[in-house]
Amino acid sequence: MEVQQRELLGLTSSDLCQLLESLGEKSFHGKQLYRSIYRLRQFHIGEMTDLSRALRERLQQCSRLTLPRTALSQLSIDGTRKYLFELKDGEKIESVFIPEEHRDTLCISTQVGCPMDCTFCLTALIGLARNLTAGEIAGQVLAILKDQQQP
C-alpha cells in the first residue's frame, strides 16, 4: 500500500507547526521548515540542514514539495518571460515575469481557465476548469523566482 504524502507547498507557518506537532516533533520545527521553503527557497527536504537528519528523513517519507513543472518558457526581447506550467493533474496555466527598471512584476494564475468569456482571450475558450490551490499559486511564484536566480 502506497503512503499518502502531504504536500507542504502552500501551507502556512501555523499549518507546518501543527503538522510537526502531529508527528511528535516540537512546533518550532514548523517555523524552520517554513523559513526553508519560503525564505531560503529550498525545495528538497534533504537540503534543509537546519533540521536534523532524522527529521529530514521522516519528512521525506510523509511529505513532499512540488513546484509546477515548466512545460514552456519564452523570453521576449524586452526581458519579459512567459511560463507555461503543468500542474500535478496535467492542467496547464500561464505566468509572466515582467522586469522593470525599479521593480519586477509577476502575473500569476489563480484558476485553470477563465469564466469571463472575453472574445479576444484564448484562455476564455476553455472556460473555467477549477480554482488553483494555495500551493499551486505559491508554486508559480517560487518556480519563477528560482528560474530568475539561475545564472
N, CA, C and O atoms as a GROMACS GRO file, in nm:
protein
  604
    1MET      N    1   0.082  -0.117   0.000
    1MET     CA    2   0.000   0.000   0.000
    1MET      C    3   0.088   0.125   0.000
    1MET      O    4   0.182   0.136   0.079
    2GLU      N    5   0.056   0.220  -0.090
    2GLU     CA    6   0.134   0.342  -0.103
    2GLU      C    7   0.097   0.441   0.007
    2GLU      O    8  -0.021   0.461   0.036
    3VAL      N    9   0.199   0.504   0.068
    3VAL     CA   10   0.176   0.603   0.172
    3VAL      C   11   0.141   0.736   0.106
    3VAL      O   12   0.211   0.780   0.015
    4GLN      N   13   0.034   0.801   0.152
    4GLN     CA   14  -0.007   0.931   0.101
    4GLN      C   15   0.084   1.038   0.159
    4GLN      O   16   0.089   1.056   0.281
    5GLN      N   17   0.154   1.109   0.073
    5GLN     CA   18   0.244   1.214   0.120
    5GLN      C   19   0.170   1.348   0.122
    5GLN      O   20   0.093   1.378   0.031
    6ARG      N   21   0.194   1.426   0.224
    6ARG     CA   22   0.131   1.557   0.241
    6ARG      C   23   0.211   1.661   0.163
    6ARG      O   24   0.333   1.670   0.178
    7GLU      N   25   0.144   1.739   0.081
    7GLU     CA   26   0.209   1.848   0.007
    7GLU      C   27   0.235   1.963   0.104
    7GLU      O   28   0.143   2.011   0.170
    8LEU      N   29   0.360   2.007   0.112
    8LEU     CA   30   0.397   2.115   0.204
    8LEU      C   31   0.380   2.252   0.142
    8LEU      O   32   0.355   2.350   0.213
    9LEU      N   33   0.394   2.261   0.011
    9LEU     CA   34   0.385   2.390  -0.057
    9LEU      C   35   0.244   2.446  -0.043
    9LEU      O   36   0.146   2.379  -0.076
   10GLY      N   37   0.236   2.567   0.006
   10GLY     CA   38   0.107   2.631   0.027
   10GLY      C   39   0.062   2.629   0.172
   10GLY      O   40  -0.034   2.698   0.207
   11LEU      N   41   0.130   2.553   0.257
   11LEU     CA   42   0.094   2.551   0.398
   11LEU      C   43   0.150   2.675   0.468
   11LEU      O   44   0.260   2.721   0.436
   12THR      N   45   0.075   2.727   0.562
   12THR     CA   46   0.119   2.843   0.640
   12THR      C   47   0.217   2.798   0.748
   12THR      O   48   0.236   2.678   0.770
   13SER      N   49   0.278   2.895   0.812
   13SER     CA   50   0.367   2.864   0.924
   13SER      C   51   0.292   2.787   1.033
   13SER      O   52   0.344   2.690   1.088
   14SER      N   53   0.170   2.831   1.063
   14SER     CA   54   0.088   2.762   1.164
   14SER      C   55   0.056   2.619   1.121
   14SER      O   56   0.061   2.527   1.203
   15ASP      N   57   0.022   2.602   0.992
   15ASP     CA   58  -0.007   2.467   0.941
   15ASP      C   59   0.114   2.376   0.958
   15ASP      O   60   0.101   2.260   0.999
   16LEU      N   61   0.232   2.429   0.927
   16LEU     CA   62   0.354   2.347   0.937
   16LEU      C   63   0.386   2.315   1.083
   16LEU      O   64   0.432   2.205   1.114
   17CYS      N   65   0.363   2.411   1.173
   17CYS     CA   66   0.384   2.384   1.316
   17CYS      C   67   0.291   2.273   1.364
   17CYS      O   68   0.333   2.183   1.437
   18GLN      N   69   0.165   2.280   1.322
   18GLN     CA   70   0.069   2.176   1.360
   18GLN      C   71   0.108   2.040   1.302
   18GLN      O   72   0.095   1.937   1.368
   19LEU      N   73   0.155   2.040   1.177
   19LEU     CA   74   0.198   1.915   1.114
   19LEU      C   75   0.313   1.852   1.192
   19LEU      O   76   0.312   1.732   1.220
   20LEU      N   77   0.411   1.934   1.228
   20LEU     CA   78   0.526   1.881   1.302
   20LEU      C   79   0.484   1.830   1.439
   20LEU      O   80   0.535   1.728   1.485
   21GLU      N   81   0.392   1.902   1.505
   21GLU     CA   82   0.342   1.855   1.634
   21GLU      C   83   0.270   1.721   1.619
   21GLU      O   84   0.281   1.634   1.705
   22SER      N   85   0.195   1.706   1.509
   22SER     CA   86   0.123   1.579   1.486
   22SER      C   87   0.220   1.463   1.462
   22SER      O   88   0.183   1.346   1.478
   23LEU      N   89   0.342   1.496   1.425
   23LEU     CA   90   0.445   1.394   1.406
   23LEU      C   91   0.525   1.370   1.535
   23LEU      O   92   0.621   1.293   1.537
   24GLY      N   93   0.484   1.440   1.643
   24GLY     CA   94   0.554   1.423   1.770
   24GLY      C   95   0.678   1.510   1.782
   24GLY      O   96   0.762   1.487   1.870
   25GLU      N   97   0.691   1.610   1.696
   25GLU     CA   98   0.807   1.699   1.698
   25GLU      C   99   0.770   1.830   1.766
   25GLU      O  100   0.652   1.859   1.788
   26LYS      N  101   0.870   1.907   1.801
   26LYS     CA  102   0.848   2.040   1.858
   26LYS      C  103   0.794   2.132   1.748
   26LYS      O  104   0.835   2.124   1.632
   27SER      N  105   0.701   2.220   1.786
   27SER     CA  106   0.636   2.306   1.686
   27SER      C  107   0.733   2.404   1.619
   27SER      O  108   0.709   2.444   1.506
   28PHE      N  109   0.841   2.442   1.688
   28PHE     CA  110   0.933   2.538   1.628
   28PHE      C  111   0.996   2.484   1.500
   28PHE      O  112   1.044   2.562   1.416
   29HIS      N  113   0.997   2.352   1.484
   29HIS     CA  114   1.049   2.295   1.358
   29HIS      C  115   0.962   2.336   1.240
   29HIS      O  116   1.010   2.344   1.127
   30GLY      N  117   0.835   2.361   1.266
   30GLY     CA  118   0.746   2.409   1.160
   30GLY      C  119   0.788   2.546   1.109
   30GLY      O  120   0.782   2.573   0.989
   31LYS      N  121   0.832   2.632   1.200
   31LYS     CA  122   0.881   2.764   1.162
   31LYS      C  123   1.011   2.752   1.083
   31LYS      O  124   1.034   2.827   0.988
   32GLN      N  125   1.096   2.656   1.122
   32GLN     CA  126   1.219   2.632   1.048
   32GLN      C  127   1.187   2.584   0.907
   32GLN      O  128   1.249   2.627   0.810
   33LEU      N  129   1.092   2.495   0.897
   33LEU     CA  130   1.052   2.441   0.768
   33LEU      C  131   0.994   2.552   0.680
   33LEU      O  132   1.025   2.559   0.561
   34TYR      N  133   0.911   2.636   0.737
   34TYR     CA  134   0.853   2.749   0.664
   34TYR      C  135   0.964   2.840   0.609
   34TYR      O  136   0.960   2.880   0.493
   35ARG      N  137   1.060   2.871   0.694
   35ARG     CA  138   1.174   2.956   0.653
   35ARG      C  139   1.252   2.891   0.540
   35ARG      O  140   1.291   2.957   0.444
   36SER      N  141   1.275   2.762   0.551
   36SER     CA  142   1.350   2.691   0.447
   36SER      C  143   1.279   2.696   0.312
   36SER      O  144   1.342   2.714   0.208
   37ILE      N  145   1.147   2.681   0.314
   37ILE     CA  146   1.072   2.679   0.189
   37ILE      C  147   1.059   2.819   0.130
   37ILE      O  148   1.095   2.841   0.014
   38TYR      N  149   1.007   2.912   0.208
   38TYR     CA  150   0.966   3.041   0.154
   38TYR      C  151   1.073   3.150   0.156
   38TYR      O  152   1.071   3.239   0.072
   39ARG      N  153   1.165   3.144   0.250
   39ARG     CA  154   1.271   3.246   0.254
   39ARG      C  155   1.398   3.196   0.186
   39ARG      O  156   1.456   3.266   0.104
   40LEU      N  157   1.440   3.075   0.222
   40LEU     CA  158   1.564   3.021   0.165
   40LEU      C  159   1.541   2.952   0.031
   40LEU      O  160   1.635   2.924  -0.044
   41ARG      N  161   1.414   2.925   0.001
   41ARG     CA  162   1.372   2.861  -0.124
   41ARG      C  163   1.446   2.728  -0.146
   41ARG      O  164   1.504   2.702  -0.252
   42GLN      N  165   1.440   2.646  -0.044
   42GLN     CA  166   1.494   2.510  -0.051
   42GLN      C  167   1.377   2.417  -0.080
   42GLN      O  168   1.283   2.408  -0.001
   43PHE      N  169   1.382   2.350  -0.194
   43PHE     CA  170   1.269   2.269  -0.237
   43PHE      C  171   1.295   2.119  -0.228
   43PHE      O  172   1.214   2.038  -0.273
   44HIS      N  173   1.409   2.083  -0.170
   44HIS     CA  174   1.441   1.942  -0.144
   44HIS      C  175   1.461   1.930   0.007
   44HIS      O  176   1.552   1.992   0.063
   45ILE      N  177   1.378   1.852   0.069
   45ILE     CA  178   1.382   1.839   0.215
   45ILE      C  179   1.520   1.799   0.264
   45ILE      O  180   1.564   1.844   0.370
   46GLY      N  181   1.590   1.716   0.188
   46GLY     CA  182   1.723   1.673   0.227
   46GLY      C  183   1.824   1.785   0.235
   46GLY      O  184   1.928   1.769   0.300
   47GLU      N  185   1.798   1.900   0.172
   47GLU     CA  186   1.889   2.015   0.174
   47GLU      C  187   1.867   2.107   0.293
   47GLU      O  188   1.945   2.200   0.315
   48MET      N  189   1.763   2.083   0.370
   48MET     CA  190   1.727   2.172   0.481
   48MET      C  191   1.808   2.137   0.605
   48MET      O  192   1.758   2.075   0.698
   49THR      N  193   1.934   2.178   0.603
   49THR     CA  194   2.029   2.134   0.706
   49THR      C  195   2.007   2.198   0.842
   49THR      O  196   2.075   2.161   0.938
   50ASP      N  197   1.914   2.295   0.853
   50ASP     CA  198   1.883   2.346   0.987
   50ASP      C  199   1.788   2.251   1.061
   50ASP      O  200   1.759   2.271   1.179
   51LEU      N  201   1.739   2.148   0.990
   51LEU     CA  202   1.660   2.041   1.051
   51LEU      C  203   1.752   1.921   1.071
   51LEU      O  204   1.844   1.899   0.992
   52SER      N  205   1.728   1.844   1.174
   52SER     CA  206   1.812   1.727   1.198
   52SER      C  207   1.797   1.626   1.083
   52SER      O  208   1.695   1.624   1.014
   53ARG      N  209   1.897   1.545   1.065
   53ARG     CA  210   1.893   1.444   0.960
   53ARG      C  211   1.774   1.350   0.980
   53ARG      O  212   1.705   1.314   0.884
   54ALA      N  213   1.749   1.311   1.106
   54ALA     CA  214   1.638   1.220   1.135
   54ALA      C  215   1.504   1.284   1.097
   54ALA      O  216   1.417   1.217   1.042
   55LEU      N  217   1.488   1.412   1.128
   55LEU     CA  218   1.364   1.481   1.094
   55LEU      C  219   1.349   1.495   0.943
   55LEU      O  220   1.240   1.477   0.889
   56ARG      N  221   1.458   1.527   0.874
   56ARG     CA  222   1.452   1.537   0.727
   56ARG      C  223   1.410   1.404   0.666
   56ARG      O  224   1.328   1.399   0.574
   57GLU      N  225   1.468   1.295   0.716
   57GLU     CA  226   1.432   1.162   0.664
   57GLU      C  227   1.286   1.131   0.689
   57GLU      O  228   1.217   1.076   0.603
   58ARG      N  229   1.238   1.166   0.806
   58ARG     CA  230   1.097   1.143   0.838
   58ARG      C  231   1.006   1.226   0.748
   58ARG      O  232   0.905   1.176   0.698
   59LEU      N  233   1.042   1.353   0.729
   59LEU     CA  234   0.962   1.440   0.642
   59LEU      C  235   0.961   1.391   0.497
   59LEU      O  236   0.860   1.400   0.428
   60GLN      N  237   1.074   1.338   0.451
   60GLN     CA  238   1.082   1.286   0.315
   60GLN      C  239   0.988   1.167   0.295
   60GLN      O  240   0.940   1.144   0.184
   61GLN      N  241   0.963   1.093   0.402
   61GLN     CA  242   0.874   0.978   0.392
   61GLN      C  243   0.727   1.017   0.391
   61GLN      O  244   0.646   0.952   0.326
   62CYS      N  245   0.692   1.125   0.463
   62CYS     CA  246   0.550   1.157   0.479
   62CYS      C  247   0.506   1.284   0.408
   62CYS      O  248   0.388   1.319   0.412
   63SER      N  249   0.598   1.355   0.342
   63SER     CA  250   0.561   1.480   0.277
   63SER      C  251   0.642   1.502   0.150
   63SER      O  252   0.738   1.430   0.120
   64ARG      N  253   0.600   1.604   0.076
   64ARG     CA  254   0.670   1.638  -0.048
   64ARG      C  255   0.656   1.789  -0.073
   64ARG      O  256   0.568   1.855  -0.018
   65LEU      N  257   0.745   1.841  -0.158
   65LEU     CA  258   0.741   1.980  -0.205
   65LEU      C  259   0.738   1.973  -0.357
   65LEU      O  260   0.833   1.925  -0.419
   66THR      N  261   0.630   2.020  -0.418
   66THR     CA  262   0.615   2.004  -0.562
   66THR      C  263   0.593   2.139  -0.629
   66THR      O  264   0.484   2.196  -0.623
   67LEU      N  265   0.698   2.189  -0.694
   67LEU     CA  266   0.682   2.308  -0.777
   67LEU      C  267   0.616   2.265  -0.908
   67LEU      O  268   0.633   2.151  -0.951
   68PRO      N  269   0.540   2.354  -0.972
   68PRO     CA  270   0.483   2.317  -1.101
   68PRO      C  271   0.596   2.295  -1.203
   68PRO      O  272   0.700   2.359  -1.196
   69ARG      N  273   0.572   2.203  -1.296
   69ARG     CA  274   0.672   2.173  -1.398
   69ARG      C  275   0.664   2.279  -1.508
   69ARG      O  276   0.555   2.310  -1.557
   70THR      N  277   0.779   2.334  -1.546
   70THR     CA  278   0.782   2.430  -1.656
   70THR      C  279   0.772   2.354  -1.786
   70THR      O  280   0.867   2.285  -1.826
   71ALA      N  281   0.657   2.365  -1.853
   71ALA     CA  282   0.637   2.298  -1.981
   71ALA      C  283   0.698   2.379  -2.095
   71ALA      O  284   0.743   2.324  -2.195
   72LEU      N  285   0.697   2.512  -2.079
   72LEU     CA  286   0.749   2.601  -2.183
   72LEU      C  287   0.786   2.732  -2.118
   72LEU      O  288   0.717   2.780  -2.028
   73SER      N  289   0.895   2.792  -2.165
   73SER     CA  290   0.938   2.922  -2.119
   73SER      C  291   0.980   3.002  -2.241
   73SER      O  292   1.064   2.957  -2.319
   74GLN      N  293   0.922   3.120  -2.258
   74GLN     CA  294   0.953   3.204  -2.374
   74GLN      C  295   1.002   3.340  -2.328
   74GLN      O  296   0.937   3.405  -2.246
   75LEU      N  297   1.117   3.383  -2.380
   75LEU     CA  298   1.176   3.511  -2.345
   75LEU      C  299   1.151   3.611  -2.457
   75LEU      O  300   1.180   3.583  -2.574
   76SER      N  301   1.097   3.727  -2.421
   76SER     CA  302   1.071   3.835  -2.516
   76SER      C  303   1.194   3.924  -2.524
   76SER      O  304   1.279   3.921  -2.435
   77ILE      N  305   1.203   4.003  -2.628
   77ILE     CA  306   1.316   4.093  -2.649
   77ILE      C  307   1.331   4.195  -2.536
   77ILE      O  308   1.442   4.242  -2.510
   78ASP      N  309   1.220   4.231  -2.470
   78ASP     CA  310   1.225   4.330  -2.361
   78ASP      C  311   1.257   4.267  -2.225
   78ASP      O  312   1.256   4.336  -2.123
   79GLY      N  313   1.285   4.136  -2.222
   79GLY     CA  314   1.320   4.067  -2.098
   79GLY      C  315   1.202   4.001  -2.030
   79GLY      O  316   1.220   3.927  -1.932
   80THR      N  317   1.081   4.026  -2.080
   80THR     CA  318   0.963   3.960  -2.025
   80THR      C  319   0.973   3.811  -2.055
   80THR      O  320   1.009   3.771  -2.166
   81ARG      N  321   0.940   3.728  -1.956
   81ARG     CA  322   0.944   3.583  -1.976
   81ARG      C  323   0.807   3.525  -1.943
   81ARG      O  324   0.752   3.547  -1.835
   82LYS      N  325   0.752   3.451  -2.040
   82LYS     CA  326   0.623   3.385  -2.021
   82LYS      C  327   0.649   3.238  -1.990
   82LYS      O  328   0.732   3.174  -2.054
   83TYR      N  329   0.577   3.186  -1.892
   83TYR     CA  330   0.590   3.047  -1.848
   83TYR      C  331   0.459   2.973  -1.871
   83TYR      O  332   0.351   3.026  -1.844
   84LEU      N  333   0.470   2.853  -1.921
   84LEU     CA  334   0.357   2.761  -1.925
   84LEU      C  335   0.391   2.652  -1.825
   84LEU      O  336   0.486   2.575  -1.845
   85PHE      N  337   0.314   2.645  -1.717
   85PHE     CA  338   0.337   2.546  -1.612
   85PHE      C  339   0.236   2.433  -1.624
   85PHE      O  340   0.119   2.455  -1.656
   86GLU      N  341   0.286   2.311  -1.598
   86GLU     CA  342   0.197   2.195  -1.591
   86GLU      C  343   0.182   2.156  -1.446
   86GLU      O  344   0.280   2.137  -1.374
   87LEU      N  345   0.058   2.144  -1.402
   87LEU     CA  346   0.027   2.108  -1.264
   87LEU      C  347   0.026   1.955  -1.249
   87LEU      O  348   0.031   1.882  -1.348
   88LYS      N  349   0.018   1.909  -1.124
   88LYS     CA  350   0.022   1.764  -1.096
   88LYS      C  351  -0.088   1.687  -1.167
   88LYS      O  352  -0.069   1.571  -1.204
   89ASP      N  353  -0.204   1.751  -1.187
   89ASP     CA  354  -0.315   1.681  -1.253
   89ASP      C  355  -0.312   1.694  -1.405
   89ASP      O  356  -0.406   1.653  -1.472
   90GLY      N  357  -0.204   1.752  -1.459
   90GLY     CA  358  -0.190   1.765  -1.604
   90GLY      C  359  -0.246   1.895  -1.660
   90GLY      O  360  -0.223   1.927  -1.777
   91GLU      N  361  -0.319   1.971  -1.579
   91GLU     CA  362  -0.371   2.100  -1.626
   91GLU      C  363  -0.254   2.196  -1.647
   91GLU      O  364  -0.150   2.183  -1.584
   92LYS      N  365  -0.274   2.293  -1.736
   92LYS     CA  366  -0.169   2.390  -1.766
   92LYS      C  367  -0.218   2.532  -1.736
   92LYS      O  368  -0.335   2.565  -1.756
   93ILE      N  369  -0.125   2.613  -1.687
   93ILE     CA  370  -0.153   2.753  -1.656
   93ILE      C  371  -0.037   2.838  -1.705
   93ILE      O  372   0.073   2.788  -1.728
   94GLU      N  373  -0.061   2.968  -1.719
   94GLU     CA  374   0.044   3.059  -1.762
   94GLU      C  375   0.076   3.160  -1.654
   94GLU      O  376  -0.010   3.199  -1.575
   95SER      N  377   0.202   3.202  -1.651
   95SER     CA  378   0.250   3.306  -1.562
   95SER      C  379   0.350   3.390  -1.641
   95SER      O  380   0.407   3.343  -1.739
   96VAL      N  381   0.369   3.514  -1.598
   96VAL     CA  382   0.460   3.604  -1.670
   96VAL      C  383   0.547   3.679  -1.570
   96VAL      O  384   0.498   3.730  -1.469
   97PHE      N  385   0.676   3.686  -1.600
   97PHE     CA  386   0.773   3.769  -1.526
   97PHE      C  387   0.802   3.891  -1.611
   97PHE      O  388   0.844   3.879  -1.726
   98ILE      N  389   0.780   4.011  -1.553
   98ILE     CA  390   0.799   4.136  -1.627
   98ILE      C  391   0.903   4.219  -1.553
   98ILE      O  392   0.874   4.277  -1.449
   99PRO      N  393   1.026   4.226  -1.607
   99PRO     CA  394   1.128   4.308  -1.542
   99PRO      C  395   1.106   4.456  -1.575
   99PRO      O  396   1.078   4.493  -1.689
  100GLU      N  397   1.119   4.538  -1.472
  100GLU     CA  398   1.106   4.682  -1.490
  100GLU      C  399   1.226   4.749  -1.424
  100GLU      O  400   1.300   4.686  -1.349
  101GLU      N  401   1.244   4.877  -1.452
  101GLU     CA  402   1.362   4.948  -1.403
  101GLU      C  403   1.372   4.950  -1.250
  101GLU      O  404   1.479   4.926  -1.194
  102HIS      N  405   1.262   4.979  -1.182
  102HIS     CA  406   1.267   4.994  -1.037
  102HIS      C  407   1.204   4.878  -0.961
  102HIS      O  408   1.208   4.875  -0.838
  103ARG      N  409   1.145   4.784  -1.033
  103ARG     CA  410   1.083   4.667  -0.968
  103ARG      C  411   1.054   4.563  -1.075
  103ARG      O  412   1.057   4.592  -1.195
  104ASP      N  413   1.025   4.445  -1.031
  104ASP     CA  414   0.982   4.338  -1.121
  104ASP      C  415   0.836   4.306  -1.089
  104ASP      O  416   0.792   4.323  -0.975
  105THR      N  417   0.763   4.260  -1.188
  105THR     CA  418   0.622   4.228  -1.172
  105THR      C  419   0.600   4.083  -1.212
  105THR      O  420   0.657   4.036  -1.310
  106LEU      N  421   0.516   4.013  -1.137
  106LEU     CA  422   0.473   3.879  -1.173
  106LEU      C  423   0.324   3.881  -1.201
  106LEU      O  424   0.246   3.940  -1.126
  107CYS      N  425   0.285   3.817  -1.308
  107CYS     CA  426   0.144   3.795  -1.337
  107CYS      C  427   0.123   3.645  -1.322
  107CYS      O  428   0.180   3.566  -1.398
  108ILE      N  429   0.042   3.605  -1.226
  108ILE     CA  430   0.024   3.463  -1.198
  108ILE      C  431  -0.122   3.424  -1.214
  108ILE      O  432  -0.212   3.508  -1.207
  109SER      N  433  -0.143   3.297  -1.235
  109SER     CA  434  -0.278   3.244  -1.249
  109SER      C  435  -0.335   3.206  -1.113
  109SER      O  436  -0.261   3.165  -1.023
  110THR      N  437  -0.466   3.220  -1.100
  110THR     CA  438  -0.535   3.174  -0.980
  110THR      C  439  -0.640   3.069  -1.016
  110THR      O  440  -0.703   3.010  -0.928
  111GLN      N  441  -0.657   3.046  -1.146
  111GLN     CA  442  -0.754   2.948  -1.194
  111GLN      C  443  -0.698   2.878  -1.317
  111GLN      O  444  -0.613   2.931  -1.387
  112VAL      N  445  -0.748   2.758  -1.341
  112VAL     CA  446  -0.724   2.691  -1.469
  112VAL      C  447  -0.842   2.732  -1.556
  112VAL      O  448  -0.957   2.699  -1.527
  113GLY      N  449  -0.811   2.805  -1.661
  113GLY     CA  450  -0.917   2.857  -1.747
  113GLY      C  451  -0.971   2.986  -1.690
  113GLY      O  452  -0.915   3.042  -1.595
  114CYS      N  453  -1.080   3.033  -1.749
  114CYS     CA  454  -1.139   3.160  -1.707
  114CYS      C  455  -1.288   3.161  -1.741
  114CYS      O  456  -1.327   3.116  -1.849
  115PRO      N  457  -1.371   3.212  -1.650
  115PRO     CA  458  -1.515   3.214  -1.675
  115PRO      C  459  -1.564   3.341  -1.747
  115PRO      O  460  -1.683   3.354  -1.773
  116MET      N  461  -1.473   3.434  -1.780
  116MET     CA  462  -1.515   3.565  -1.830
  116MET      C  463  -1.565   3.565  -1.975
  116MET      O  464  -1.643   3.653  -2.011
  117ASP      N  465  -1.525   3.471  -2.057
  117ASP     CA  466  -1.572   3.459  -2.196
  117ASP      C  467  -1.538   3.581  -2.282
  117ASP      O  468  -1.615   3.618  -2.370
  118CYS      N  469  -1.422   3.641  -2.258
  118CYS     CA  470  -1.377   3.754  -2.342
  118CYS      C  471  -1.344   3.703  -2.482
  118CYS      O  472  -1.276   3.602  -2.496
  119THR      N  473  -1.391   3.768  -2.583
  119THR     CA  474  -1.374   3.721  -2.722
  119THR      C  475  -1.229   3.729  -2.769
  119THR      O  476  -1.192   3.656  -2.861
  120PHE      N  477  -1.148   3.815  -2.710
  120PHE     CA  478  -1.009   3.832  -2.752
  120PHE      C  479  -0.912   3.736  -2.683
  120PHE      O  480  -0.794   3.732  -2.718
  121CYS      N  481  -0.961   3.658  -2.586
  121CYS     CA  482  -0.872   3.578  -2.500
  121CYS      C  483  -0.885   3.429  -2.530
  121CYS      O  484  -0.994   3.373  -2.529
  122LEU      N  485  -0.770   3.367  -2.556
  122LEU     CA  486  -0.770   3.222  -2.584
  122LEU      C  487  -0.805   3.140  -2.459
  122LEU      O  488  -0.867   3.034  -2.470
  123THR      N  489  -0.765   3.188  -2.341
  123THR     CA  490  -0.795   3.116  -2.218
  123THR      C  491  -0.947   3.104  -2.198
  123THR      O  492  -0.996   3.005  -2.144
  124ALA      N  493  -1.019   3.206  -2.241
  124ALA     CA  494  -1.165   3.204  -2.226
  124ALA      C  495  -1.229   3.090  -2.304
  124ALA      O  496  -1.338   3.044  -2.269
  125LEU      N  497  -1.162   3.045  -2.409
  125LEU     CA  498  -1.219   2.937  -2.490
  125LEU      C  499  -1.234   2.806  -2.412
  125LEU      O  500  -1.323   2.726  -2.441
  126ILE      N  501  -1.148   2.784  -2.314
  126ILE     CA  502  -1.159   2.660  -2.237
  126ILE      C  503  -1.256   2.672  -2.120
  126ILE      O  504  -1.293   2.572  -2.059
  127GLY      N  505  -1.296   2.795  -2.089
  127GLY     CA  506  -1.386   2.813  -1.975
  127GLY      C  507  -1.312   2.790  -1.844
  127GLY      O  508  -1.191   2.768  -1.843
  128LEU      N  509  -1.385   2.794  -1.735
  128LEU     CA  510  -1.326   2.773  -1.604
  128LEU      C  511  -1.323   2.624  -1.573
  128LEU      O  512  -1.427   2.559  -1.566
  129ALA      N  513  -1.201   2.570  -1.553
  129ALA     CA  514  -1.188   2.429  -1.516
  129ALA      C  515  -1.190   2.413  -1.364
  129ALA      O  516  -1.262   2.327  -1.311
  130ARG      N  517  -1.112   2.497  -1.294
  130ARG     CA  518  -1.108   2.491  -1.148
  130ARG      C  519  -1.023   2.604  -1.093
  130ARG      O  520  -0.944   2.665  -1.165
  131ASN      N  521  -1.040   2.631  -0.965
  131ASN     CA  522  -0.954   2.725  -0.893
  131ASN      C  523  -0.825   2.654  -0.856
  131ASN      O  524  -0.823   2.532  -0.837
  132LEU      N  525  -0.718   2.730  -0.845
  132LEU     CA  526  -0.590   2.673  -0.802
  132LEU      C  527  -0.584   2.666  -0.650
  132LEU      O  528  -0.651   2.743  -0.581
  133THR      N  529  -0.505   2.573  -0.600
  133THR     CA  530  -0.480   2.564  -0.456
  133THR      C  531  -0.379   2.672  -0.417
  133THR      O  532  -0.310   2.728  -0.502
  134ALA      N  533  -0.371   2.700  -0.287
  134ALA     CA  534  -0.271   2.794  -0.238
  134ALA      C  535  -0.131   2.749  -0.278
  134ALA      O  536  -0.046   2.831  -0.313
  135GLY      N  537  -0.107   2.619  -0.271
  135GLY     CA  538   0.024   2.566  -0.308
  135GLY      C  539   0.055   2.583  -0.455
  135GLY      O  540   0.170   2.610  -0.491
  136GLU      N  541  -0.044   2.570  -0.541
  136GLU     CA  542  -0.023   2.589  -0.685
  136GLU      C  543   0.004   2.736  -0.718
  136GLU      O  544   0.082   2.766  -0.807
  137ILE      N  545  -0.062   2.826  -0.645
  137ILE     CA  546  -0.038   2.969  -0.664
  137ILE      C  547   0.102   3.006  -0.615
  137ILE      O  548   0.178   3.072  -0.686
  138ALA      N  549   0.135   2.965  -0.493
  138ALA     CA  550   0.268   2.992  -0.438
  138ALA      C  551   0.375   2.926  -0.523
  138ALA      O  552   0.484   2.981  -0.541
  139GLY      N  553   0.346   2.807  -0.576
  139GLY     CA  554   0.441   2.734  -0.658
  139GLY      C  555   0.482   2.810  -0.782
  139GLY      O  556   0.598   2.804  -0.823
  140GLN      N  557   0.389   2.883  -0.844
  140GLN     CA  558   0.423   2.965  -0.961
  140GLN      C  559   0.527   3.070  -0.924
  140GLN      O  560   0.628   3.087  -0.993
  141VAL      N  561   0.500   3.141  -0.814
  141VAL     CA  562   0.590   3.247  -0.771
  141VAL      C  563   0.728   3.189  -0.741
  141VAL      O  564   0.830   3.243  -0.786
  142LEU      N  565   0.732   3.081  -0.665
  142LEU     CA  566   0.860   3.022  -0.626
  142LEU      C  567   0.935   2.964  -0.746
  142LEU      O  568   1.058   2.974  -0.753
  143ALA      N  569   0.863   2.903  -0.840
  143ALA     CA  570   0.928   2.849  -0.961
  143ALA      C  571   0.990   2.961  -1.044
  143ALA      O  572   1.100   2.946  -1.097
  144ILE      N  573   0.918   3.072  -1.056
  144ILE     CA  574   0.971   3.186  -1.133
  144ILE      C  575   1.092   3.246  -1.063
  144ILE      O  576   1.192   3.276  -1.127
  145LEU      N  577   1.083   3.266  -0.931
  145LEU     CA  578   1.196   3.319  -0.856
  145LEU      C  579   1.318   3.228  -0.868
  145LEU      O  580   1.430   3.275  -0.882
  146LYS      N  581   1.295   3.098  -0.860
  146LYS     CA  582   1.404   3.001  -0.875
  146LYS      C  583   1.466   3.013  -1.013
  146LYS      O  584   1.588   3.011  -1.026
  147ASP      N  585   1.384   3.026  -1.116
  147ASP     CA  586   1.434   3.038  -1.253
  147ASP      C  587   1.512   3.169  -1.271
  147ASP      O  588   1.614   3.171  -1.340
  148GLN      N  589   1.466   3.276  -1.211
  148GLN     CA  590   1.533   3.405  -1.225
  148GLN      C  591   1.668   3.408  -1.153
  148GLN      O  592   1.754   3.489  -1.186
  149GLN      N  593   1.687   3.320  -1.055
  149GLN     CA  594   1.815   3.312  -0.984
  149GLN      C  595   1.919   3.230  -1.058
  149GLN      O  596   2.037   3.235  -1.027
  150GLN      N  597   1.874   3.153  -1.158
  150GLN     CA  598   1.967   3.069  -1.234
  150GLN      C  599   2.067   3.159  -1.308
  150GLN      O  600   2.028   3.264  -1.359
  151PRO      N  601   2.194   3.119  -1.314
  151PRO     CA  602   2.293   3.200  -1.386
  151PRO      C  603   2.270   3.200  -1.534
  151PRO      O  604   2.345   3.264  -1.608
   0.00000   0.00000   0.00000
